[in-house]
Amino acid sequence: MELINKATGMVIGTILTNHSMTIDDCIECLGGDIIDNMDDPRWSDDGDNVIIDGIRYWYEDLA
């Protein structure tokens, strides 16, 4: 399974699995964080609140 940035077509990461996974599961397996708390200092008003390997992504752009 690959996590892809639909906006750029870039493959963010590949996960070997024998079952389907949610986007949230993929982000977690790749060591990423979903920032959904506005009190978190990493929160961004721009909406790019998924962080994987130090790179920020918009959740809606991930597939």
mmCIF file as gemmi writes it, N, C-alpha and C atoms, coordinates in Angstrom:
data_model
loop_
_atom_site.group_PDB
_atom_site.id
_atom_site.type_symbol
_atom_site.label_atom_id
_atom_site.label_alt_id
_atom_site.label_comp_id
_atom_site.label_asym_id
_atom_site.label_entity_id
_atom_site.label_seq_id
_atom_site.pdbx_PDB_ins_code
_atom_site.Cartn_x
_atom_site.Cartn_y
_atom_site.Cartn_z
_atom_site.occupancy
_atom_site.B_iso_or_equiv
_atom_site.pdbx_formal_charge
_atom_site.auth_seq_id
_atom_site.auth_asym_id
_atom_site.pdbx_PDB_model_num
ATOM 1 N N . MET Axp A 1 ? 0.853 -1.168 0 1 0 ? 1 A 1
ATOM 2 C CA . MET Axp A 1 ? 0 0 0 1 0 ? 1 A 1
ATOM 3 C C . MET Axp A 1 ? 0.899 1.232 0 1 0 ? 1 A 1
ATOM 4 N N . GLU Axp A 2 ? 0.518 2.232 -0.782 1 0 ? 2 A 1
ATOM 5 C CA . GLU Axp A 2 ? 1.275 3.475 -0.857 1 0 ? 2 A 1
ATOM 6 C C . GLU Axp A 2 ? 0.421 4.633 -0.366 1 0 ? 2 A 1
ATOM 7 N N . LEU Axp A 3 ? 1.049 5.53 0.381 1 0 ? 3 A 1
ATOM 8 C CA . LEU Axp A 3 ? 0.4 6.782 0.751 1 0 ? 3 A 1
ATOM 9 C C . LEU Axp A 3 ? 0.899 7.824 -0.243 1 0 ? 3 A 1
ATOM 10 N N . ILE Axp A 4 ? -0.053 8.447 -0.949 1 0 ? 4 A 1
ATOM 11 C CA . ILE Axp A 4 ? 0.281 9.349 -2.053 1 0 ? 4 A 1
ATOM 12 C C . ILE Axp A 4 ? -0.278 10.735 -1.782 1 0 ? 4 A 1
ATOM 13 N N . ASN Axp A 5 ? 0.495 11.751 -2.139 1 0 ? 5 A 1
ATOM 14 C CA . ASN Axp A 5 ? 0.017 13.124 -2.134 1 0 ? 5 A 1
ATOM 15 C C . ASN Axp A 5 ? -0.661 13.352 -3.483 1 0 ? 5 A 1
ATOM 16 N N . LYS Axp A 6 ? -2.004 13.402 -3.477 1 0 ? 6 A 1
ATOM 17 C CA . LYS Axp A 6 ? -2.762 13.525 -4.73 1 0 ? 6 A 1
ATOM 18 C C . LYS Axp A 6 ? -2.449 14.827 -5.464 1 0 ? 6 A 1
ATOM 19 N N . ALA Axp A 7 ? -2.091 15.878 -4.752 1 0 ? 7 A 1
ATOM 20 C CA . ALA Axp A 7 ? -1.827 17.167 -5.382 1 0 ? 7 A 1
ATOM 21 C C . ALA Axp A 7 ? -0.565 17.139 -6.241 1 0 ? 7 A 1
ATOM 22 N N . THR Axp A 8 ? 0.427 16.356 -5.801 1 0 ? 8 A 1
ATOM 23 C CA . THR Axp A 8 ? 1.7 16.315 -6.522 1 0 ? 8 A 1
ATOM 24 C C . THR Axp A 8 ? 1.974 14.975 -7.185 1 0 ? 8 A 1
ATOM 25 N N . GLY Axp A 9 ? 1.244 13.93 -6.774 1 0 ? 9 A 1
ATOM 26 C CA . GLY Axp A 9 ? 1.502 12.593 -7.279 1 0 ? 9 A 1
ATOM 27 C C . GLY Axp A 9 ? 2.672 11.907 -6.598 1 0 ? 9 A 1
ATOM 28 N N . MET Axp A 10 ? 3.269 12.561 -5.627 1 0 ? 10 A 1
ATOM 29 C CA . MET Axp A 10 ? 4.43 12.03 -4.934 1 0 ? 10 A 1
ATOM 30 C C . MET Axp A 10 ? 4.031 10.895 -3.989 1 0 ? 10 A 1
ATOM 31 N N . VAL Axp A 11 ? 4.784 9.806 -4.017 1 0 ? 11 A 1
ATOM 32 C CA . VAL Axp A 11 ? 4.586 8.714 -3.067 1 0 ? 11 A 1
ATOM 33 C C . VAL Axp A 11 ? 5.297 9.111 -1.778 1 0 ? 11 A 1
ATOM 34 N N . ILE Axp A 12 ? 4.523 9.226 -0.709 1 0 ? 12 A 1
ATOM 35 C CA . ILE Axp A 12 ? 5.075 9.634 0.581 1 0 ? 12 A 1
ATOM 36 C C . ILE Axp A 12 ? 5.728 8.45 1.273 1 0 ? 12 A 1
ATOM 37 N N . GLY Axp A 13 ? 5.095 7.288 1.154 1 0 ? 13 A 1
ATOM 38 C CA . GLY Axp A 13 ? 5.653 6.098 1.781 1 0 ? 13 A 1
ATOM 39 C C . GLY Axp A 13 ? 4.938 4.856 1.315 1 0 ? 13 A 1
ATOM 40 N N . THR Axp A 14 ? 5.591 3.714 1.504 1 0 ? 14 A 1
ATOM 41 C CA . THR Axp A 14 ? 5.035 2.427 1.143 1 0 ? 14 A 1
ATOM 42 C C . THR Axp A 14 ? 4.965 1.558 2.385 1 0 ? 14 A 1
ATOM 43 N N . ILE Axp A 15 ? 3.821 0.878 2.539 1 0 ? 15 A 1
ATOM 44 C CA . ILE Axp A 15 ? 3.607 0.018 3.695 1 0 ? 15 A 1
ATOM 45 C C . ILE Axp A 15 ? 3.258 -1.374 3.169 1 0 ? 15 A 1
ATOM 46 N N . LEU Axp A 16 ? 3.963 -2.378 3.661 1 0 ? 16 A 1
ATOM 47 C CA . LEU Axp A 16 ? 3.636 -3.753 3.306 1 0 ? 16 A 1
ATOM 48 C C . LEU Axp A 16 ? 2.596 -4.256 4.305 1 0 ? 16 A 1
ATOM 49 N N . THR Axp A 17 ? 1.465 -4.721 3.803 1 0 ? 17 A 1
ATOM 50 C CA . THR Axp A 17 ? 0.387 -5.178 4.662 1 0 ? 17 A 1
ATOM 51 C C . THR Axp A 17 ? -0.417 -6.261 3.969 1 0 ? 17 A 1
ATOM 52 N N . ASN Axp A 18 ? -1.13 -7.042 4.768 1 0 ? 18 A 1
ATOM 53 C CA . ASN Axp A 18 ? -1.993 -8.077 4.203 1 0 ? 18 A 1
ATOM 54 C C . ASN Axp A 18 ? -3.465 -7.74 4.429 1 0 ? 18 A 1
ATOM 55 N N . HIS Axp A 19 ? -3.743 -6.483 4.755 1 0 ? 19 A 1
ATOM 56 C CA . HIS Axp A 19 ? -5.12 -6.032 4.959 1 0 ? 19 A 1
ATOM 57 C C . HIS Axp A 19 ? -5.237 -4.551 4.592 1 0 ? 19 A 1
ATOM 58 N N . SER Axp A 20 ? -6.461 -4.1 4.411 1 0 ? 20 A 1
ATOM 59 C CA . SER Axp A 20 ? -6.65 -2.692 4.068 1 0 ? 20 A 1
ATOM 60 C C . SER Axp A 20 ? -6.432 -1.828 5.311 1 0 ? 20 A 1
ATOM 61 N N . MET Axp A 21 ? -6.075 -0.58 5.079 1 0 ? 21 A 1
ATOM 62 C CA . MET Axp A 21 ? -5.807 0.361 6.167 1 0 ? 21 A 1
ATOM 63 C C . MET Axp A 21 ? -6.482 1.686 5.845 1 0 ? 21 A 1
ATOM 64 N N . THR Axp A 22 ? -6.823 2.426 6.897 1 0 ? 22 A 1
ATOM 65 C CA . THR Axp A 22 ? -7.348 3.772 6.708 1 0 ? 22 A 1
ATOM 66 C C . THR Axp A 22 ? -6.188 4.721 6.463 1 0 ? 22 A 1
ATOM 67 N N . ILE Axp A 23 ? -6.502 5.912 6.004 1 0 ? 23 A 1
ATOM 68 C CA . ILE Axp A 23 ? -5.469 6.945 5.818 1 0 ? 23 A 1
ATOM 69 C C . ILE Axp A 23 ? -4.793 7.231 7.158 1 0 ? 23 A 1
ATOM 70 N N . ASP Axp A 24 ? -5.583 7.312 8.221 1 0 ? 24 A 1
ATOM 71 C CA . ASP Axp A 24 ? -5.023 7.565 9.553 1 0 ? 24 A 1
ATOM 72 C C . ASP Axp A 24 ? -4.033 6.469 9.952 1 0 ? 24 A 1
ATOM 73 N N . ASP Axp A 25 ? -4.377 5.195 9.675 1 0 ? 25 A 1
ATOM 74 C CA . ASP Axp A 25 ? -3.479 4.08 9.976 1 0 ? 25 A 1
ATOM 75 C C . ASP Axp A 25 ? -2.172 4.197 9.192 1 0 ? 25 A 1
ATOM 76 N N . CYS Axp A 26 ? -2.283 4.569 7.917 1 0 ? 26 A 1
ATOM 77 C CA . CYS Axp A 26 ? -1.084 4.73 7.082 1 0 ? 26 A 1
ATOM 78 C C . CYS Axp A 26 ? -0.178 5.826 7.627 1 0 ? 26 A 1
ATOM 79 N N . ILE Axp A 27 ? -0.779 6.949 7.979 1 0 ? 27 A 1
ATOM 80 C CA . ILE Axp A 27 ? 0.008 8.062 8.525 1 0 ? 27 A 1
ATOM 81 C C . ILE Axp A 27 ? 0.739 7.613 9.779 1 0 ? 27 A 1
ATOM 82 N N . GLU Axp A 28 ? 0.029 6.896 10.659 1 0 ? 28 A 1
ATOM 83 C CA . GLU Axp A 28 ? 0.63 6.41 11.897 1 0 ? 28 A 1
ATOM 84 C C . GLU Axp A 28 ? 1.755 5.43 11.623 1 0 ? 28 A 1
ATOM 85 N N . CYS Axp A 29 ? 1.547 4.484 10.697 1 0 ? 29 A 1
ATOM 86 C CA . CYS Axp A 29 ? 2.581 3.499 10.363 1 0 ? 29 A 1
ATOM 87 C C . CYS Axp A 29 ? 3.841 4.149 9.797 1 0 ? 29 A 1
ATOM 88 N N . LEU Axp A 30 ? 3.675 5.264 9.126 1 0 ? 30 A 1
ATOM 89 C CA . LEU Axp A 30 ? 4.822 5.973 8.56 1 0 ? 30 A 1
ATOM 90 C C . LEU Axp A 30 ? 5.462 6.921 9.572 1 0 ? 30 A 1
ATOM 91 N N . GLY Axp A 31 ? 4.973 6.892 10.815 1 0 ? 31 A 1
ATOM 92 C CA . GLY Axp A 31 ? 5.558 7.727 11.867 1 0 ? 31 A 1
ATOM 93 C C . GLY Axp A 31 ? 5.072 9.162 11.839 1 0 ? 31 A 1
ATOM 94 N N . GLY Axp A 32 ? 3.97 9.406 11.158 1 0 ? 32 A 1
ATOM 95 C CA . GLY Axp A 32 ? 3.437 10.764 11.043 1 0 ? 32 A 1
ATOM 96 C C . GLY Axp A 32 ? 2.491 11.129 12.165 1 0 ? 32 A 1
ATOM 97 N N . ASP Axp A 33 ? 2.136 12.389 12.207 1 0 ? 33 A 1
ATOM 98 C CA . ASP Axp A 33 ? 1.21 12.928 13.197 1 0 ? 33 A 1
ATOM 99 C C . ASP Axp A 33 ? 0.111 13.706 12.493 1 0 ? 33 A 1
ATOM 100 N N . ILE Axp A 34 ? -1.111 13.541 12.997 1 0 ? 34 A 1
ATOM 101 C CA . ILE Axp A 34 ? -2.241 14.359 12.561 1 0 ? 34 A 1
ATOM 102 C C . ILE Axp A 34 ? -2.512 15.344 13.684 1 0 ? 34 A 1
ATOM 103 N N . ILE Axp A 35 ? -2.329 16.616 13.402 1 0 ? 35 A 1
ATOM 104 C CA . ILE Axp A 35 ? -2.501 17.644 14.42 1 0 ? 35 A 1
ATOM 105 C C . ILE Axp A 35 ? -3.933 18.144 14.343 1 0 ? 35 A 1
ATOM 106 N N . ASP Axp A 36 ? -4.756 17.741 15.309 1 0 ? 36 A 1
ATOM 107 C CA . ASP Axp A 36 ? -6.16 18.143 15.29 1 0 ? 36 A 1
ATOM 108 C C . ASP Axp A 36 ? -6.547 18.981 16.5 1 0 ? 36 A 1
ATOM 109 N N . ASN Axp A 37 ? -5.562 19.388 17.276 1 0 ? 37 A 1
ATOM 110 C CA . ASN Axp A 37 ? -5.801 20.212 18.453 1 0 ? 37 A 1
ATOM 111 C C . ASN Axp A 37 ? -5.204 21.597 18.223 1 0 ? 37 A 1
ATOM 112 N N . MET Axp A 38 ? -6.05 22.601 18.221 1 0 ? 38 A 1
ATOM 113 C CA . MET Axp A 38 ? -5.573 23.965 17.959 1 0 ? 38 A 1
ATOM 114 C C . MET Axp A 38 ? -4.615 24.468 19.03 1 0 ? 38 A 1
ATOM 115 N N . ASP Axp A 39 ? -4.593 23.829 20.204 1 0 ? 39 A 1
ATOM 116 C CA . ASP Axp A 39 ? -3.674 24.229 21.27 1 0 ? 39 A 1
ATOM 117 C C . ASP Axp A 39 ? -2.276 23.638 21.092 1 0 ? 39 A 1
ATOM 118 N N . ASP Axp A 40 ? -2.144 22.701 20.175 1 0 ? 40 A 1
ATOM 119 C CA . ASP Axp A 40 ? -0.844 22.101 19.883 1 0 ? 40 A 1
ATOM 120 C C . ASP Axp A 40 ? 0.013 23.151 19.181 1 0 ? 40 A 1
ATOM 121 N N . PRO Axp A 41 ? 1.241 23.376 19.634 1 0 ? 41 A 1
ATOM 122 C CA . PRO Axp A 41 ? 2.087 24.396 19.001 1 0 ? 41 A 1
ATOM 123 C C . PRO Axp A 41 ? 2.41 24.104 17.533 1 0 ? 41 A 1
ATOM 124 N N . ARG Axp A 42 ? 2.215 22.872 17.098 1 0 ? 42 A 1
ATOM 125 C CA . ARG Axp A 42 ? 2.469 22.522 15.691 1 0 ? 42 A 1
ATOM 126 C C . ARG Axp A 42 ? 1.272 22.811 14.797 1 0 ? 42 A 1
ATOM 127 N N . TRP Axp A 43 ? 0.137 23.209 15.374 1 0 ? 43 A 1
ATOM 128 C CA . TRP Axp A 43 ? -1.081 23.507 14.621 1 0 ? 43 A 1
ATOM 129 C C . TRP Axp A 43 ? -0.809 24.588 13.58 1 0 ? 43 A 1
ATOM 130 N N . SER Axp A 44 ? -1.391 24.441 12.401 1 0 ? 44 A 1
ATOM 131 C CA . SER Axp A 44 ? -1.25 25.444 11.343 1 0 ? 44 A 1
ATOM 132 C C . SER Axp A 44 ? -2.633 25.894 10.887 1 0 ? 44 A 1
ATOM 133 N N . ASP Axp A 45 ? -2.863 27.191 10.883 1 0 ? 45 A 1
ATOM 134 C CA . ASP Axp A 45 ? -4.128 27.735 10.384 1 0 ? 45 A 1
ATOM 135 C C . ASP Axp A 45 ? -4.258 27.55 8.872 1 0 ? 45 A 1
ATOM 136 N N . ASP Axp A 46 ? -3.159 27.251 8.202 1 0 ? 46 A 1
ATOM 137 C CA . ASP Axp A 46 ? -3.188 27.023 6.755 1 0 ? 46 A 1
ATOM 138 C C . ASP Axp A 46 ? -3.856 25.704 6.396 1 0 ? 46 A 1
ATOM 139 N N . GLY Axp A 47 ? -3.974 24.781 7.361 1 0 ? 47 A 1
ATOM 140 C CA . GLY Axp A 47 ? -4.649 23.518 7.123 1 0 ? 47 A 1
ATOM 141 C C . GLY Axp A 47 ? -3.741 22.341 6.83 1 0 ? 47 A 1
ATOM 142 N N . ASP Axp A 48 ? -2.442 22.577 6.716 1 0 ? 48 A 1
ATOM 143 C CA . ASP Axp A 48 ? -1.513 21.474 6.446 1 0 ? 48 A 1
ATOM 144 C C . ASP Axp A 48 ? -1.08 20.849 7.776 1 0 ? 48 A 1
ATOM 145 N N . ASN Axp A 49 ? -2.009 20.113 8.384 1 0 ? 49 A 1
ATOM 146 C CA . ASN Axp A 49 ? -1.82 19.614 9.739 1 0 ? 49 A 1
ATOM 147 C C . ASN Axp A 49 ? -1.509 18.129 9.834 1 0 ? 49 A 1
ATOM 148 N N . VAL Axp A 50 ? -0.957 17.569 8.773 1 0 ? 50 A 1
ATOM 149 C CA . VAL Axp A 50 ? -0.396 16.217 8.828 1 0 ? 50 A 1
ATOM 150 C C . VAL Axp A 50 ? 1.102 16.385 8.628 1 0 ? 50 A 1
ATOM 151 N N . ILE Axp A 51 ? 1.879 15.817 9.55 1 0 ? 51 A 1
ATOM 152 C CA . ILE Axp A 51 ? 3.331 15.94 9.474 1 0 ? 51 A 1
ATOM 153 C C . ILE Axp A 51 ? 3.928 14.543 9.387 1 0 ? 51 A 1
ATOM 154 N N . ILE Axp A 52 ? 4.669 14.294 8.307 1 0 ? 52 A 1
ATOM 155 C CA . ILE Axp A 52 ? 5.368 13.025 8.117 1 0 ? 52 A 1
ATOM 156 C C . ILE Axp A 52 ? 6.806 13.348 7.737 1 0 ? 52 A 1
ATOM 157 N N . ASP Axp A 53 ? 7.746 12.852 8.517 1 0 ? 53 A 1
ATOM 158 C CA . ASP Axp A 53 ? 9.177 13.103 8.288 1 0 ? 53 A 1
ATOM 159 C C . ASP Axp A 53 ? 9.477 14.601 8.191 1 0 ? 53 A 1
ATOM 160 N N . GLY Axp A 54 ? 8.804 15.394 9.004 1 0 ? 54 A 1
ATOM 161 C CA . GLY Axp A 54 ? 9.062 16.827 9.043 1 0 ? 54 A 1
ATOM 162 C C . GLY Axp A 54 ? 8.435 17.62 7.912 1 0 ? 54 A 1
ATOM 163 N N . ILE Axp A 55 ? 7.705 16.963 7.027 1 0 ? 55 A 1
ATOM 164 C CA . ILE Axp A 55 ? 7.044 17.645 5.905 1 0 ? 55 A 1
ATOM 165 C C . ILE Axp A 55 ? 5.557 17.718 6.2 1 0 ? 55 A 1
ATOM 166 N N . ARG Axp A 56 ? 4.964 18.876 5.949 1 0 ? 56 A 1
ATOM 167 C CA . ARG Axp A 56 ? 3.552 19.102 6.231 1 0 ? 56 A 1
ATOM 168 C C . ARG Axp A 56 ? 2.707 18.809 4.994 1 0 ? 56 A 1
ATOM 169 N N . TYR Axp A 57 ? 1.536 18.165 5.226 1 0 ? 57 A 1
ATOM 170 C CA . TYR Axp A 57 ? 0.596 17.829 4.15 1 0 ? 57 A 1
ATOM 171 C C . TYR Axp A 57 ? -0.815 18.202 4.566 1 0 ? 57 A 1
ATOM 172 N N . TRP Axp A 58 ? -1.66 18.462 3.59 1 0 ? 58 A 1
ATOM 173 C CA . TRP Axp A 58 ? -3.081 18.632 3.83 1 0 ? 58 A 1
ATOM 174 C C . TRP Axp A 58 ? -3.698 17.246 3.831 1 0 ? 58 A 1
ATOM 175 N N . TYR Axp A 59 ? -4.487 16.934 4.842 1 0 ? 59 A 1
ATOM 176 C CA . TYR Axp A 59 ? -5.102 15.613 4.974 1 0 ? 59 A 1
ATOM 177 C C . TYR Axp A 59 ? -5.911 15.257 3.729 1 0 ? 59 A 1
ATOM 178 N N . GLU Axp A 60 ? -6.62 16.229 3.189 1 0 ? 60 A 1
ATOM 179 C CA . GLU Axp A 60 ? -7.469 15.995 2.024 1 0 ? 60 A 1
ATOM 180 C C . GLU Axp A 60 ? -6.686 15.602 0.786 1 0 ? 60 A 1
ATOM 181 N N . ASP Axp A 61 ? -5.393 15.901 0.753 1 0 ? 61 A 1
ATOM 182 C CA . ASP Axp A 61 ? -4.55 15.583 -0.4 1 0 ? 61 A 1
ATOM 183 C C . ASP Axp A 61 ? -3.967 14.18 -0.342 1 0 ? 61 A 1
ATOM 184 N N . LEU Axp A 62 ? -4.204 13.468 0.757 1 0 ? 62 A 1
ATOM 185 C CA . LEU Axp A 62 ? -3.58 12.145 0.927 1 0 ? 62 A 1
ATOM 186 C C . LEU Axp A 62 ? -4.522 11.028 0.489 1 0 ? 62 A 1
ATOM 187 N N . ALA Axp A 63 ? -3.957 10.045 -0.178 1 0 ? 63 A 1
ATOM 188 C CA . ALA Axp A 63 ? -4.746 8.875 -0.627 1 0 ? 63 A 1
ATOM 189 C C . ALA Axp A 63 ? -3.883 7.629 -0.537 1 0 ? 63 A 1
